[in-house]
Amino acid sequence: MKAILFGVSLGLLLLWPAALSLTIEVLAYLVAQPLTVAFALGLAAGAQLHRARRWAR
């Protein structure tokens, strides 16, 4: 699913180059927000912890 969404987004950027600047602006805005960064790090850490718990059984 992630690969499909990634491919669609790349395809849109190739078809509509103006979307590149908009995408960069949105990503820069999201990265500047501490809550967004903390949420993304929490999701990544949660995925790692879930795997570790399953491995420890």
N, CA, C and O atoms as CSV, one atom per row, in Angstrom:
chain,resi,resn,atom,element,x,y,z
A,1,MET,N,N,0.823,-1.190,0.000
A,1,MET,CA,C,0.000,0.000,0.000
A,1,MET,C,C,0.869,1.257,0.000
A,1,MET,O,O,0.589,2.222,-0.711
A,2,LYS,N,N,1.943,1.226,0.822
A,2,LYS,CA,C,2.831,2.378,0.857
A,2,LYS,C,C,3.482,2.610,-0.502
A,2,LYS,O,O,3.635,3.750,-0.939
A,3,ALA,N,N,3.861,1.530,-1.162
A,3,ALA,CA,C,4.512,1.653,-2.470
A,3,ALA,C,C,3.553,2.256,-3.491
A,3,ALA,O,O,3.966,3.050,-4.336
A,4,ILE,N,N,2.287,1.888,-3.420
A,4,ILE,CA,C,1.301,2.426,-4.352
A,4,ILE,C,C,1.117,3.927,-4.122
A,4,ILE,O,O,1.094,4.709,-5.073
A,5,LEU,N,N,0.987,4.323,-2.853
A,5,LEU,CA,C,0.827,5.743,-2.551
A,5,LEU,C,C,2.064,6.536,-2.947
A,5,LEU,O,O,1.955,7.654,-3.450
A,6,PHE,N,N,3.237,5.957,-2.720
A,6,PHE,CA,C,4.483,6.613,-3.106
A,6,PHE,C,C,4.549,6.779,-4.624
A,6,PHE,O,O,4.939,7.836,-5.118
A,7,GLY,N,N,4.175,5.754,-5.350
A,7,GLY,CA,C,4.169,5.827,-6.809
A,7,GLY,C,C,3.182,6.842,-7.337
A,7,GLY,O,O,3.481,7.566,-8.287
A,8,VAL,N,N,2.017,6.901,-6.736
A,8,VAL,CA,C,1.010,7.881,-7.155
A,8,VAL,C,C,1.516,9.295,-6.909
A,8,VAL,O,O,1.360,10.172,-7.758
A,9,SER,N,N,2.121,9.513,-5.748
A,9,SER,CA,C,2.624,10.860,-5.454
A,9,SER,C,C,3.757,11.236,-6.409
A,9,SER,O,O,3.817,12.380,-6.861
A,10,LEU,N,N,4.648,10.310,-6.723
A,10,LEU,CA,C,5.709,10.611,-7.684
A,10,LEU,C,C,5.133,10.880,-9.074
A,10,LEU,O,O,5.598,11.775,-9.780
A,11,GLY,N,N,4.139,10.120,-9.456
A,11,GLY,CA,C,3.489,10.340,-10.746
A,11,GLY,C,C,2.840,11.710,-10.836
A,11,GLY,O,O,2.933,12.382,-11.863
A,12,LEU,N,N,2.182,12.125,-9.759
A,12,LEU,CA,C,1.568,13.455,-9.752
A,12,LEU,C,C,2.614,14.548,-9.849
A,12,LEU,O,O,2.406,15.560,-10.518
A,13,LEU,N,N,3.748,14.342,-9.174
A,13,LEU,CA,C,4.804,15.350,-9.243
A,13,LEU,C,C,5.391,15.442,-10.644
A,13,LEU,O,O,5.771,16.525,-11.091
A,14,LEU,N,N,5.467,14.320,-11.333
A,14,LEU,CA,C,5.975,14.351,-12.701
A,14,LEU,C,C,4.981,14.998,-13.658
A,14,LEU,O,O,5.375,15.715,-14.578
A,15,LEU,N,N,3.696,14.745,-13.439
A,15,LEU,CA,C,2.677,15.306,-14.326
A,15,LEU,C,C,2.412,16.782,-14.043
A,15,LEU,O,O,2.074,17.545,-14.948
A,16,TRP,N,N,2.565,17.169,-12.800
A,16,TRP,CA,C,2.241,18.529,-12.404
A,16,TRP,C,C,3.391,19.087,-11.575
A,16,TRP,O,O,3.347,19.021,-10.346
A,17,PRO,N,N,4.434,19.641,-12.226
A,17,PRO,CA,C,5.636,20.097,-11.522
A,17,PRO,C,C,5.375,21.168,-10.469
A,17,PRO,O,O,6.164,21.302,-9.534
A,18,ALA,N,N,4.310,21.922,-10.589
A,18,ALA,CA,C,4.009,22.939,-9.587
A,18,ALA,C,C,3.701,22.296,-8.236
A,18,ALA,O,O,3.825,22.942,-7.196
A,19,ALA,N,N,3.304,21.036,-8.252
A,19,ALA,CA,C,2.997,20.347,-7.001
A,19,ALA,C,C,4.259,20.099,-6.182
A,19,ALA,O,O,4.177,19.889,-4.972
A,20,LEU,N,N,5.422,20.120,-6.823
A,20,LEU,CA,C,6.663,19.889,-6.104
A,20,LEU,C,C,6.905,20.974,-5.066
A,20,LEU,O,O,7.247,20.674,-3.922
A,21,SER,N,N,6.732,22.224,-5.453
A,21,SER,CA,C,6.944,23.313,-4.494
A,21,SER,C,C,5.902,23.257,-3.382
A,21,SER,O,O,6.218,23.516,-2.220
A,22,LEU,N,N,4.670,22.923,-3.731
A,22,LEU,CA,C,3.623,22.805,-2.722
A,22,LEU,C,C,3.936,21.668,-1.755
A,22,LEU,O,O,3.744,21.811,-0.547
A,23,THR,N,N,4.411,20.550,-2.272
A,23,THR,CA,C,4.762,19.405,-1.431
A,23,THR,C,C,5.900,19.762,-0.491
A,23,THR,O,O,5.865,19.407,0.688
A,24,ILE,N,N,6.906,20.458,-0.998
A,24,ILE,CA,C,8.039,20.850,-0.165
A,24,ILE,C,C,7.589,21.810,0.937
A,24,ILE,O,O,8.043,21.709,2.076
A,25,GLU,N,N,6.703,22.732,0.598
A,25,GLU,CA,C,6.192,23.678,1.594
A,25,GLU,C,C,5.407,22.961,2.680
A,25,GLU,O,O,5.562,23.268,3.861
A,26,VAL,N,N,4.567,22.013,2.294
A,26,VAL,CA,C,3.766,21.276,3.276
A,26,VAL,C,C,4.671,20.439,4.171
A,26,VAL,O,O,4.480,20.410,5.387
A,27,LEU,N,N,5.653,19.757,3.586
A,27,LEU,CA,C,6.583,18.957,4.385
A,27,LEU,C,C,7.396,19.826,5.327
A,27,LEU,O,O,7.611,19.445,6.478
A,28,ALA,N,N,7.851,20.975,4.873
A,28,ALA,CA,C,8.612,21.881,5.733
A,28,ALA,C,C,7.747,22.377,6.890
A,28,ALA,O,O,8.222,22.488,8.020
A,29,TYR,N,N,6.497,22.672,6.612
A,29,TYR,CA,C,5.585,23.111,7.670
A,29,TYR,C,C,5.369,22.009,8.700
A,29,TYR,O,O,5.382,22.270,9.903
A,30,LEU,N,N,5.170,20.768,8.228
A,30,LEU,CA,C,4.927,19.658,9.143
A,30,LEU,C,C,6.152,19.328,9.977
A,30,LEU,O,O,6.027,18.999,11.156
A,31,VAL,N,N,7.334,19.410,9.379
A,31,VAL,CA,C,8.561,19.115,10.114
A,31,VAL,C,C,8.835,20.197,11.151
A,31,VAL,O,O,9.459,19.925,12.176
A,32,ALA,N,N,8.379,21.414,10.900
A,32,ALA,CA,C,8.595,22.508,11.838
A,32,ALA,C,C,7.689,22.392,13.068
A,32,ALA,O,O,7.934,23.058,14.074
A,33,GLN,N,N,6.660,21.568,13.003
A,33,GLN,CA,C,5.736,21.414,14.124
A,33,GLN,C,C,6.239,20.318,15.062
A,33,GLN,O,O,6.341,19.165,14.645
A,34,PRO,N,N,6.554,20.645,16.315
A,34,PRO,CA,C,7.074,19.638,17.242
A,34,PRO,C,C,6.092,18.489,17.488
A,34,PRO,O,O,6.512,17.346,17.667
A,35,LEU,N,N,4.811,18.779,17.499
A,35,LEU,CA,C,3.819,17.735,17.742
A,35,LEU,C,C,3.824,16.699,16.623
A,35,LEU,O,O,3.709,15.502,16.883
A,36,THR,N,N,3.958,17.153,15.389
A,36,THR,CA,C,3.992,16.240,14.245
A,36,THR,C,C,5.224,15.358,14.289
A,36,THR,O,O,5.149,14.156,14.035
A,37,VAL,N,N,6.365,15.963,14.614
A,37,VAL,CA,C,7.613,15.192,14.696
A,37,VAL,C,C,7.523,14.177,15.827
A,37,VAL,O,O,7.936,13.030,15.656
A,38,ALA,N,N,6.995,14.575,16.971
A,38,ALA,CA,C,6.862,13.664,18.102
A,38,ALA,C,C,5.913,12.513,17.774
A,38,ALA,O,O,6.166,11.374,18.166
A,39,PHE,N,N,4.835,12.796,17.066
A,39,PHE,CA,C,3.893,11.754,16.679
A,39,PHE,C,C,4.546,10.751,15.739
A,39,PHE,O,O,4.371,9.544,15.900
A,40,ALA,N,N,5.302,11.246,14.751
A,40,ALA,CA,C,5.979,10.350,13.810
A,40,ALA,C,C,7.026,9.496,14.516
A,40,ALA,O,O,7.147,8.304,14.232
A,41,LEU,N,N,7.778,10.088,15.427
A,41,LEU,CA,C,8.774,9.323,16.186
A,41,LEU,C,C,8.098,8.290,17.090
A,41,LEU,O,O,8.604,7.182,17.264
A,42,GLY,N,N,6.966,8.660,17.657
A,42,GLY,CA,C,6.221,7.711,18.491
A,42,GLY,C,C,5.710,6.528,17.694
A,42,GLY,O,O,5.740,5.395,18.173
A,43,LEU,N,N,5.239,6.782,16.478
A,43,LEU,CA,C,4.795,5.683,15.621
A,43,LEU,C,C,5.952,4.760,15.273
A,43,LEU,O,O,5.805,3.538,15.284
A,44,ALA,N,N,7.097,5.342,14.965
A,44,ALA,CA,C,8.266,4.531,14.617
A,44,ALA,C,C,8.743,3.723,15.817
A,44,ALA,O,O,9.074,2.545,15.684
A,45,ALA,N,N,8.779,4.349,16.982
A,45,ALA,CA,C,9.225,3.644,18.185
A,45,ALA,C,C,8.230,2.567,18.589
A,45,ALA,O,O,8.627,1.489,19.032
A,46,GLY,N,N,6.945,2.849,18.439
A,46,GLY,CA,C,5.923,1.858,18.772
A,46,GLY,C,C,6.028,0.624,17.905
A,46,GLY,O,O,5.829,-0.493,18.382
A,47,ALA,N,N,6.335,0.813,16.653
A,47,ALA,CA,C,6.491,-0.326,15.748
A,47,ALA,C,C,7.700,-1.160,16.151
A,47,ALA,O,O,7.648,-2.389,16.097
A,48,GLN,N,N,8.769,-0.520,16.548
A,48,GLN,CA,C,9.963,-1.238,16.967
A,48,GLN,C,C,9.725,-1.980,18.284
A,48,GLN,O,O,10.175,-3.115,18.448
A,49,LEU,N,N,9.030,-1.351,19.210
A,49,LEU,CA,C,8.766,-1.992,20.501
A,49,LEU,C,C,7.843,-3.188,20.336
A,49,LEU,O,O,8.002,-4.196,21.024
A,50,HIS,N,N,6.891,-3.083,19.436
A,50,HIS,CA,C,5.979,-4.196,19.207
A,50,HIS,C,C,6.738,-5.404,18.678
A,50,HIS,O,O,6.477,-6.534,19.089
A,51,ARG,N,N,7.670,-5.169,17.774
A,51,ARG,CA,C,8.482,-6.263,17.243
A,51,ARG,C,C,9.363,-6.861,18.321
A,51,ARG,O,O,9.550,-8.077,18.369
A,52,ALA,N,N,9.907,-6.016,19.190
A,52,ALA,CA,C,10.788,-6.505,20.247
A,52,ALA,C,C,10.000,-7.376,21.231
A,52,ALA,O,O,10.493,-8.413,21.674
A,53,ARG,N,N,8.789,-6.960,21.570
A,53,ARG,CA,C,7.986,-7.758,22.498
A,53,ARG,C,C,7.643,-9.115,21.896
A,53,ARG,O,O,7.665,-10.128,22.596
A,54,ARG,N,N,7.335,-9.141,20.636
A,54,ARG,CA,C,6.995,-10.399,19.978
A,54,ARG,C,C,8.235,-11.317,19.935
A,54,ARG,O,O,8.114,-12.533,20.089
A,55,TRP,N,N,9.409,-10.732,19.728
A,55,TRP,CA,C,10.645,-11.506,19.660
A,55,TRP,C,C,11.005,-12.086,21.015
A,55,TRP,O,O,11.603,-13.159,21.090
A,56,ALA,N,N,10.645,-11.383,22.099
A,56,ALA,CA,C,11.048,-11.814,23.439
A,56,ALA,C,C,10.222,-12.993,23.954
A,56,ALA,O,O,10.609,-13.640,24.927
A,57,ARG,N,N,9.122,-13.268,23.329
A,57,ARG,CA,C,8.264,-14.340,23.842
A,57,ARG,C,C,8.889,-15.699,23.690
A,57,ARG,O,O,8.288,-16.701,24.076
